[in-house]
């Protein structure tokens, strides 16, 4: 009879050394607690309050309308998570924000993603409670890739993606500006918050963007574009991604910012073929995605995001670089390469065959 340890060894996994405990498994079992602690701190505006100078348990409790017992325990958790630093001990201890918490969890900061975390906790996380049901059936809790089912969640989520994707959008914009020296027409496919087209327009004054998405989503895009002062350079085009004709040789570049994972293999192939037809020969497509390793053994976030697509879409998944290369080649692209960016995975670029 094969023991678990010898079976693990056969697959190249070392057995636990004597005296080792199940700490990693405990960590995964309690991962929900860290997520809820973060969301609770955001709900109580705790990071904002610390940034404004409240520092002790008593000060933060009064400002948040919370008990000192509960606030002390929450702060302990945030210190252990590395989001808050502490100086001193007891009631006199003072608290400050870690660098990343100050950059990304304080409202008004350029990189603020607290609303993104709250939407995940409020509207996405509860659906994961039914993951076993989804695994058994292969069906989602809610097929948000279908506009009639997904519009409510998308309306809640899309605005929060502006800051989440800003760094990667700037990297994409700089690369497109480098690759194409003449006037640059860009198709922003499934534009959402508008972040990808906005970054491209800001990179060069001769860039013109067509932002394509559902009419309801484009109302959010419109507000963002107008707030950024780019309404004259970013045109809005409404339509259903799976039905619309995106044009013929009308653009030098196209950006697909986190849309392929919700489309799944069949619809992604069709979309890439339409994008290829919309580009001039030598045009560039930029794809932002969660890209797992070729054996899908990691990194963890792209693999977990595939499960998120099981929970939330009818056909969605994440694609390895090899799978993206294959679909891009079928659609008429070559020169597939990656571009490092502040994102879950590198951006993927390809060139329409000349």
TORKOL-4160 file (C-alpha; in steps of 0.2 Angstrom, whole numbers, padded with zeros to 4 digits, m for minus):
354
<pt num="1" X="0000" Y="0000" Z="0000"/>
<pt num="2" X="0007" Y="0017" Z="m0005"/>
<pt num="3" X="0008" Y="0030" Z="0009"/>
<pt num="4" X="0005" Y="0048" Z="0006"/>
<pt num="5" X="0023" Y="0053" Z="0009"/>
<pt num="6" X="0030" Y="0040" Z="m0004"/>
<pt num="7" X="0016" Y="0045" Z="m0016"/>
<pt num="8" X="0022" Y="0064" Z="m0014"/>
<pt num="9" X="0040" Y="0059" Z="m0016"/>
<pt num="10" X="0036" Y="0050" Z="m0032"/>
<pt num="11" X="0029" Y="0067" Z="m0039"/>
<pt num="12" X="0045" Y="0077" Z="m0033"/>
<pt num="13" X="0037" Y="0083" Z="m0017"/>
<pt num="14" X="0048" Y="0081" Z="m0002"/>
<pt num="15" X="0039" Y="0074" Z="0013"/>
<pt num="16" X="0038" Y="0085" Z="0029"/>
<pt num="17" X="0053" Y="0084" Z="0040"/>
<pt num="18" X="0051" Y="0077" Z="0057"/>
<pt num="19" X="0042" Y="0090" Z="0069"/>
<pt num="20" X="0035" Y="0100" Z="0055"/>
<pt num="21" X="0017" Y="0106" Z="0057"/>
<pt num="22" X="0003" Y="0110" Z="0045"/>
<pt num="23" X="0006" Y="0129" Z="0046"/>
<pt num="24" X="0003" Y="0132" Z="0027"/>
<pt num="25" X="m0014" Y="0123" Z="0028"/>
<pt num="26" X="m0019" Y="0133" Z="0043"/>
<pt num="27" X="m0014" Y="0149" Z="0033"/>
<pt num="28" X="m0025" Y="0144" Z="0019"/>
<pt num="29" X="m0039" Y="0139" Z="0031"/>
<pt num="30" X="m0038" Y="0156" Z="0039"/>
<pt num="31" X="m0035" Y="0167" Z="0024"/>
<pt num="32" X="m0053" Y="0173" Z="0024"/>
<pt num="33" X="m0050" Y="0181" Z="0041"/>
<pt num="34" X="m0036" Y="0192" Z="0034"/>
<pt num="35" X="m0048" Y="0197" Z="0020"/>
<pt num="36" X="m0062" Y="0202" Z="0032"/>
<pt num="37" X="m0050" Y="0211" Z="0043"/>
<pt num="38" X="m0044" Y="0222" Z="0028"/>
<pt num="39" X="m0062" Y="0225" Z="0023"/>
<pt num="40" X="m0067" Y="0230" Z="0040"/>
<pt num="41" X="m0053" Y="0242" Z="0042"/>
<pt num="42" X="m0059" Y="0250" Z="0026"/>
<pt num="43" X="m0077" Y="0250" Z="0031"/>
<pt num="44" X="m0072" Y="0259" Z="0047"/>
<pt num="45" X="m0061" Y="0271" Z="0037"/>
<pt num="46" X="m0046" Y="0266" Z="0048"/>
<pt num="47" X="m0032" Y="0269" Z="0035"/>
<pt num="48" X="m0039" Y="0287" Z="0032"/>
<pt num="49" X="m0040" Y="0290" Z="0051"/>
<pt num="50" X="m0022" Y="0285" Z="0054"/>
<pt num="51" X="m0016" Y="0295" Z="0039"/>
<pt num="52" X="m0025" Y="0310" Z="0046"/>
<pt num="53" X="m0016" Y="0308" Z="0063"/>
<pt num="54" X="m0027" Y="0297" Z="0074"/>
<pt num="55" X="m0014" Y="0285" Z="0082"/>
<pt num="56" X="m0019" Y="0277" Z="0098"/>
<pt num="57" X="m0032" Y="0264" Z="0101"/>
<pt num="58" X="m0042" Y="0277" Z="0111"/>
<pt num="59" X="m0041" Y="0290" Z="0097"/>
<pt num="60" X="m0046" Y="0278" Z="0083"/>
<pt num="61" X="m0060" Y="0270" Z="0093"/>
<pt num="62" X="m0068" Y="0287" Z="0096"/>
<pt num="63" X="m0065" Y="0293" Z="0078"/>
<pt num="64" X="m0073" Y="0276" Z="0071"/>
<pt num="65" X="m0087" Y="0275" Z="0084"/>
<pt num="66" X="m0080" Y="0258" Z="0089"/>
<pt num="67" X="m0076" Y="0249" Z="0105"/>
<pt num="68" X="m0058" Y="0250" Z="0112"/>
<pt num="69" X="m0058" Y="0231" Z="0114"/>
<pt num="70" X="m0063" Y="0228" Z="0096"/>
<pt num="71" X="m0051" Y="0241" Z="0089"/>
<pt num="72" X="m0036" Y="0235" Z="0099"/>
<pt num="73" X="m0039" Y="0217" Z="0091"/>
<pt num="74" X="m0041" Y="0224" Z="0074"/>
<pt num="75" X="m0025" Y="0234" Z="0075"/>
<pt num="76" X="m0016" Y="0219" Z="0081"/>
<pt num="77" X="m0021" Y="0210" Z="0066"/>
<pt num="78" X="m0017" Y="0224" Z="0054"/>
<pt num="79" X="0000" Y="0225" Z="0063"/>
<pt num="80" X="0003" Y="0206" Z="0060"/>
<pt num="81" X="m0003" Y="0208" Z="0042"/>
<pt num="82" X="0011" Y="0222" Z="0039"/>
<pt num="83" X="m0002" Y="0235" Z="0035"/>
<pt num="84" X="0000" Y="0245" Z="0051"/>
<pt num="85" X="0016" Y="0249" Z="0061"/>
<pt num="86" X="0016" Y="0251" Z="0080"/>
<pt num="87" X="0028" Y="0261" Z="0091"/>
<pt num="88" X="0027" Y="0258" Z="0110"/>
<pt num="89" X="0015" Y="0247" Z="0120"/>
<pt num="90" X="m0001" Y="0247" Z="0129"/>
<pt num="91" X="m0013" Y="0261" Z="0128"/>
<pt num="92" X="0000" Y="0273" Z="0124"/>
<pt num="93" X="0006" Y="0264" Z="0108"/>
<pt num="94" X="0005" Y="0274" Z="0092"/>
<pt num="95" X="0001" Y="0267" Z="0075"/>
<pt num="96" X="0006" Y="0272" Z="0058"/>
<pt num="97" X="0003" Y="0266" Z="0040"/>
<pt num="98" X="0015" Y="0254" Z="0031"/>
<pt num="99" X="0021" Y="0261" Z="0014"/>
<pt num="100" X="0009" Y="0251" Z="0004"/>
<pt num="101" X="m0006" Y="0254" Z="0015"/>
<pt num="102" X="m0002" Y="0273" Z="0014"/>
<pt num="103" X="m0001" Y="0272" Z="m0005"/>
<pt num="104" X="m0016" Y="0261" Z="m0009"/>
<pt num="105" X="m0028" Y="0261" Z="0005"/>
<pt num="106" X="m0030" Y="0280" Z="0009"/>
<pt num="107" X="m0044" Y="0288" Z="0000"/>
<pt num="108" X="m0039" Y="0302" Z="m0011"/>
<pt num="109" X="m0022" Y="0294" Z="m0015"/>
<pt num="110" X="m0018" Y="0292" Z="m0034"/>
<pt num="111" X="m0016" Y="0273" Z="m0031"/>
<pt num="112" X="m0031" Y="0270" Z="m0020"/>
<pt num="113" X="m0039" Y="0253" Z="m0022"/>
<pt num="114" X="m0049" Y="0251" Z="m0006"/>
<pt num="115" X="m0066" Y="0252" Z="m0016"/>
<pt num="116" X="m0059" Y="0238" Z="m0026"/>
<pt num="117" X="m0056" Y="0227" Z="m0011"/>
<pt num="118" X="m0073" Y="0231" Z="m0004"/>
<pt num="119" X="m0082" Y="0226" Z="m0020"/>
<pt num="120" X="m0073" Y="0210" Z="m0019"/>
<pt num="121" X="m0078" Y="0207" Z="m0001"/>
<pt num="122" X="m0096" Y="0212" Z="m0003"/>
<pt num="123" X="m0101" Y="0206" Z="m0020"/>
<pt num="124" X="m0088" Y="0193" Z="m0026"/>
<pt num="125" X="m0082" Y="0184" Z="m0011"/>
<pt num="126" X="m0100" Y="0177" Z="m0005"/>
<pt num="127" X="m0101" Y="0168" Z="m0022"/>
<pt num="128" X="m0086" Y="0158" Z="m0018"/>
<pt num="129" X="m0096" Y="0150" Z="m0004"/>
<pt num="130" X="m0104" Y="0140" Z="m0018"/>
<pt num="131" X="m0087" Y="0135" Z="m0026"/>
<pt num="132" X="m0090" Y="0116" Z="m0022"/>
<pt num="133" X="m0107" Y="0117" Z="m0031"/>
<pt num="134" X="m0098" Y="0126" Z="m0046"/>
<pt num="135" X="m0085" Y="0113" Z="m0047"/>
<pt num="136" X="m0097" Y="0099" Z="m0047"/>
<pt num="137" X="m0109" Y="0106" Z="m0060"/>
<pt num="138" X="m0096" Y="0116" Z="m0070"/>
<pt num="139" X="m0109" Y="0130" Z="m0070"/>
<pt num="140" X="m0107" Y="0148" Z="m0062"/>
<pt num="141" X="m0116" Y="0155" Z="m0048"/>
<pt num="142" X="m0119" Y="0170" Z="m0059"/>
<pt num="143" X="m0114" Y="0171" Z="m0078"/>
<pt num="144" X="m0108" Y="0189" Z="m0078"/>
<pt num="145" X="m0101" Y="0187" Z="m0095"/>
<pt num="146" X="m0119" Y="0188" Z="m0101"/>
<pt num="147" X="m0124" Y="0207" Z="m0100"/>
<pt num="148" X="m0141" Y="0203" Z="m0094"/>
<pt num="149" X="m0134" Y="0194" Z="m0078"/>
<pt num="150" X="m0118" Y="0203" Z="m0076"/>
<pt num="151" X="m0123" Y="0222" Z="m0078"/>
<pt num="152" X="m0126" Y="0225" Z="m0059"/>
<pt num="153" X="m0110" Y="0218" Z="m0053"/>
<pt num="154" X="m0100" Y="0226" Z="m0068"/>
<pt num="155" X="m0108" Y="0243" Z="m0064"/>
<pt num="156" X="m0101" Y="0241" Z="m0046"/>
<pt num="157" X="m0084" Y="0235" Z="m0051"/>
<pt num="158" X="m0079" Y="0244" Z="m0066"/>
<pt num="159" X="m0076" Y="0261" Z="m0058"/>
<pt num="160" X="m0064" Y="0253" Z="m0045"/>
<pt num="161" X="m0053" Y="0247" Z="m0059"/>
<pt num="162" X="m0047" Y="0264" Z="m0064"/>
<pt num="163" X="m0033" Y="0264" Z="m0051"/>
<pt num="164" X="m0030" Y="0245" Z="m0051"/>
<pt num="165" X="m0025" Y="0245" Z="m0069"/>
<pt num="166" X="m0017" Y="0263" Z="m0070"/>
<pt num="167" X="0001" Y="0257" Z="m0069"/>
<pt num="168" X="0000" Y="0243" Z="m0082"/>
<pt num="169" X="m0010" Y="0255" Z="m0093"/>
<pt num="170" X="0004" Y="0268" Z="m0092"/>
<pt num="171" X="0017" Y="0254" Z="m0097"/>
<pt num="172" X="0006" Y="0249" Z="m0112"/>
<pt num="173" X="0004" Y="0267" Z="m0117"/>
<pt num="174" X="0023" Y="0271" Z="m0117"/>
<pt num="175" X="0027" Y="0255" Z="m0127"/>
<pt num="176" X="0014" Y="0259" Z="m0140"/>
<pt num="177" X="0020" Y="0277" Z="m0141"/>
<pt num="178" X="0038" Y="0270" Z="m0144"/>
<pt num="179" X="0032" Y="0257" Z="m0157"/>
<pt num="180" X="0022" Y="0268" Z="m0168"/>
<pt num="181" X="0029" Y="0285" Z="m0172"/>
<pt num="182" X="0016" Y="0292" Z="m0183"/>
<pt num="183" X="m0002" Y="0297" Z="m0178"/>
<pt num="184" X="m0009" Y="0283" Z="m0168"/>
<pt num="185" X="m0027" Y="0277" Z="m0168"/>
<pt num="186" X="m0031" Y="0265" Z="m0154"/>
<pt num="187" X="m0046" Y="0253" Z="m0151"/>
<pt num="188" X="m0049" Y="0251" Z="m0133"/>
<pt num="189" X="m0059" Y="0234" Z="m0133"/>
<pt num="190" X="m0071" Y="0232" Z="m0118"/>
<pt num="191" X="m0065" Y="0249" Z="m0112"/>
<pt num="192" X="m0073" Y="0248" Z="m0095"/>
<pt num="193" X="m0066" Y="0262" Z="m0084"/>
<pt num="194" X="m0057" Y="0269" Z="m0099"/>
<pt num="195" X="m0040" Y="0268" Z="m0090"/>
<pt num="196" X="m0031" Y="0260" Z="m0105"/>
<pt num="197" X="m0037" Y="0273" Z="m0118"/>
<pt num="198" X="m0034" Y="0287" Z="m0105"/>
<pt num="199" X="m0016" Y="0282" Z="m0102"/>
<pt num="200" X="m0013" Y="0280" Z="m0121"/>
<pt num="201" X="m0020" Y="0297" Z="m0125"/>
<pt num="202" X="m0010" Y="0305" Z="m0111"/>
<pt num="203" X="0006" Y="0297" Z="m0118"/>
<pt num="204" X="0005" Y="0307" Z="m0134"/>
<pt num="205" X="m0005" Y="0322" Z="m0141"/>
<pt num="206" X="m0008" Y="0314" Z="m0158"/>
<pt num="207" X="m0016" Y="0298" Z="m0151"/>
<pt num="208" X="m0035" Y="0296" Z="m0154"/>
<pt num="209" X="m0044" Y="0282" Z="m0145"/>
<pt num="210" X="m0061" Y="0273" Z="m0149"/>
<pt num="211" X="m0067" Y="0266" Z="m0132"/>
<pt num="212" X="m0079" Y="0251" Z="m0136"/>
<pt num="213" X="m0091" Y="0243" Z="m0123"/>
<pt num="214" X="m0109" Y="0241" Z="m0119"/>
<pt num="215" X="m0119" Y="0256" Z="m0118"/>
<pt num="216" X="m0122" Y="0255" Z="m0099"/>
<pt num="217" X="m0104" Y="0253" Z="m0096"/>
<pt num="218" X="m0099" Y="0268" Z="m0107"/>
<pt num="219" X="m0109" Y="0279" Z="m0096"/>
<pt num="220" X="m0095" Y="0276" Z="m0083"/>
<pt num="221" X="m0082" Y="0278" Z="m0096"/>
<pt num="222" X="m0089" Y="0294" Z="m0102"/>
<pt num="223" X="m0088" Y="0302" Z="m0084"/>
<pt num="224" X="m0070" Y="0297" Z="m0082"/>
<pt num="225" X="m0065" Y="0303" Z="m0099"/>
<pt num="226" X="m0074" Y="0320" Z="m0096"/>
<pt num="227" X="m0066" Y="0321" Z="m0079"/>
<pt num="228" X="m0049" Y="0319" Z="m0087"/>
<pt num="229" X="m0052" Y="0332" Z="m0100"/>
<pt num="230" X="m0050" Y="0320" Z="m0115"/>
<pt num="231" X="m0068" Y="0319" Z="m0122"/>
<pt num="232" X="m0061" Y="0327" Z="m0138"/>
<pt num="233" X="m0049" Y="0313" Z="m0141"/>
<pt num="234" X="m0058" Y="0298" Z="m0135"/>
<pt num="235" X="m0073" Y="0293" Z="m0144"/>
<pt num="236" X="m0086" Y="0281" Z="m0137"/>
<pt num="237" X="m0093" Y="0267" Z="m0147"/>
<pt num="238" X="m0107" Y="0256" Z="m0140"/>
<pt num="239" X="m0110" Y="0238" Z="m0144"/>
<pt num="240" X="m0110" Y="0220" Z="m0140"/>
<pt num="241" X="m0093" Y="0213" Z="m0140"/>
<pt num="242" X="m0098" Y="0196" Z="m0147"/>
<pt num="243" X="m0109" Y="0203" Z="m0161"/>
<pt num="244" X="m0101" Y="0219" Z="m0167"/>
<pt num="245" X="m0089" Y="0222" Z="m0182"/>
<pt num="246" X="m0074" Y="0231" Z="m0175"/>
<pt num="247" X="m0069" Y="0238" Z="m0193"/>
<pt num="248" X="m0056" Y="0234" Z="m0206"/>
<pt num="249" X="m0038" Y="0241" Z="m0205"/>
<pt num="250" X="m0044" Y="0256" Z="m0195"/>
<pt num="251" X="m0032" Y="0256" Z="m0181"/>
<pt num="252" X="m0013" Y="0255" Z="m0178"/>
<pt num="253" X="m0016" Y="0247" Z="m0161"/>
<pt num="254" X="m0029" Y="0238" Z="m0150"/>
<pt num="255" X="m0029" Y="0235" Z="m0131"/>
<pt num="256" X="m0038" Y="0221" Z="m0123"/>
<pt num="257" X="m0038" Y="0225" Z="m0105"/>
<pt num="258" X="m0043" Y="0210" Z="m0095"/>
<pt num="259" X="m0057" Y="0204" Z="m0106"/>
<pt num="260" X="m0051" Y="0187" Z="m0113"/>
<pt num="261" X="m0053" Y="0178" Z="m0097"/>
<pt num="262" X="m0072" Y="0181" Z="m0096"/>
<pt num="263" X="m0074" Y="0177" Z="m0114"/>
<pt num="264" X="m0067" Y="0159" Z="m0114"/>
<pt num="265" X="m0058" Y="0150" Z="m0128"/>
<pt num="266" X="m0071" Y="0150" Z="m0141"/>
<pt num="267" X="m0076" Y="0168" Z="m0140"/>
<pt num="268" X="m0058" Y="0174" Z="m0137"/>
<pt num="269" X="m0053" Y="0166" Z="m0153"/>
<pt num="270" X="m0067" Y="0175" Z="m0162"/>
<pt num="271" X="m0063" Y="0192" Z="m0154"/>
<pt num="272" X="m0044" Y="0191" Z="m0158"/>
<pt num="273" X="m0049" Y="0188" Z="m0176"/>
<pt num="274" X="m0060" Y="0203" Z="m0176"/>
<pt num="275" X="m0046" Y="0213" Z="m0168"/>
<pt num="276" X="m0034" Y="0207" Z="m0181"/>
<pt num="277" X="m0045" Y="0213" Z="m0195"/>
<pt num="278" X="m0047" Y="0230" Z="m0187"/>
<pt num="279" X="m0029" Y="0233" Z="m0186"/>
<pt num="280" X="m0018" Y="0239" Z="m0201"/>
<pt num="281" X="m0004" Y="0227" Z="m0206"/>
<pt num="282" X="0010" Y="0229" Z="m0193"/>
<pt num="283" X="m0002" Y="0235" Z="m0180"/>
<pt num="284" X="0000" Y="0230" Z="m0162"/>
<pt num="285" X="m0012" Y="0222" Z="m0150"/>
<pt num="286" X="m0009" Y="0223" Z="m0131"/>
<pt num="287" X="m0017" Y="0210" Z="m0119"/>
<pt num="288" X="m0018" Y="0212" Z="m0101"/>
<pt num="289" X="m0022" Y="0195" Z="m0092"/>
<pt num="290" X="m0019" Y="0184" Z="m0078"/>
<pt num="291" X="m0006" Y="0172" Z="m0085"/>
<pt num="292" X="m0003" Y="0155" Z="m0076"/>
<pt num="293" X="0013" Y="0145" Z="m0080"/>
<pt num="294" X="0012" Y="0132" Z="m0094"/>
<pt num="295" X="0008" Y="0118" Z="m0082"/>
<pt num="296" X="m0004" Y="0129" Z="m0072"/>
<pt num="297" X="0005" Y="0125" Z="m0056"/>
<pt num="298" X="0006" Y="0144" Z="m0052"/>
<pt num="299" X="0008" Y="0158" Z="m0049"/>
<pt num="300" X="m0006" Y="0157" Z="m0037"/>
<pt num="301" X="m0016" Y="0172" Z="m0042"/>
<pt num="302" X="m0019" Y="0168" Z="m0060"/>
<pt num="303" X="m0024" Y="0150" Z="m0055"/>
<pt num="304" X="m0036" Y="0156" Z="m0042"/>
<pt num="305" X="m0043" Y="0168" Z="m0055"/>
<pt num="306" X="m0047" Y="0154" Z="m0066"/>
<pt num="307" X="m0058" Y="0147" Z="m0052"/>
<pt num="308" X="m0066" Y="0165" Z="m0051"/>
<pt num="309" X="m0071" Y="0163" Z="m0069"/>
<pt num="310" X="m0079" Y="0146" Z="m0065"/>
<pt num="311" X="m0089" Y="0154" Z="m0051"/>
<pt num="312" X="m0094" Y="0170" Z="m0061"/>
<pt num="313" X="m0094" Y="0165" Z="m0080"/>
<pt num="314" X="m0101" Y="0152" Z="m0091"/>
<pt num="315" X="m0085" Y="0149" Z="m0101"/>
<pt num="316" X="m0071" Y="0160" Z="m0094"/>
<pt num="317" X="m0054" Y="0154" Z="m0089"/>
<pt num="318" X="m0036" Y="0160" Z="m0088"/>
<pt num="319" X="m0024" Y="0157" Z="m0103"/>
<pt num="320" X="m0006" Y="0152" Z="m0102"/>
<pt num="321" X="0006" Y="0161" Z="m0113"/>
<pt num="322" X="0007" Y="0146" Z="m0125"/>
<pt num="323" X="m0012" Y="0146" Z="m0126"/>
<pt num="324" X="m0012" Y="0165" Z="m0130"/>
<pt num="325" X="0002" Y="0162" Z="m0143"/>
<pt num="326" X="m0008" Y="0149" Z="m0152"/>
<pt num="327" X="m0024" Y="0159" Z="m0152"/>
<pt num="328" X="m0015" Y="0175" Z="m0158"/>
<pt num="329" X="m0006" Y="0165" Z="m0172"/>
<pt num="330" X="m0023" Y="0158" Z="m0178"/>
<pt num="331" X="m0030" Y="0176" Z="m0178"/>
<pt num="332" X="m0016" Y="0182" Z="m0189"/>
<pt num="333" X="m0003" Y="0189" Z="m0177"/>
<pt num="334" X="0015" Y="0185" Z="m0174"/>
<pt num="335" X="0030" Y="0192" Z="m0164"/>
<pt num="336" X="0021" Y="0187" Z="m0148"/>
<pt num="337" X="0031" Y="0194" Z="m0133"/>
<pt num="338" X="0029" Y="0200" Z="m0115"/>
<pt num="339" X="0031" Y="0217" Z="m0107"/>
<pt num="340" X="0034" Y="0219" Z="m0089"/>
<pt num="341" X="0021" Y="0230" Z="m0080"/>
<pt num="342" X="0015" Y="0233" Z="m0062"/>
<pt num="343" X="0001" Y="0220" Z="m0065"/>
<pt num="344" X="m0003" Y="0202" Z="m0059"/>
<pt num="345" X="0006" Y="0196" Z="m0075"/>
<pt num="346" X="0016" Y="0204" Z="m0089"/>
<pt num="347" X="0007" Y="0212" Z="m0103"/>
<pt num="348" X="0007" Y="0201" Z="m0119"/>
<pt num="349" X="0010" Y="0210" Z="m0136"/>
<pt num="350" X="0009" Y="0204" Z="m0154"/>
<pt num="351" X="0010" Y="0211" Z="m0171"/>
<pt num="352" X="m0003" Y="0209" Z="m0185"/>
<pt num="353" X="0006" Y="0200" Z="m0199"/>
<pt num="354" X="0011" Y="0212" Z="m0213"/>
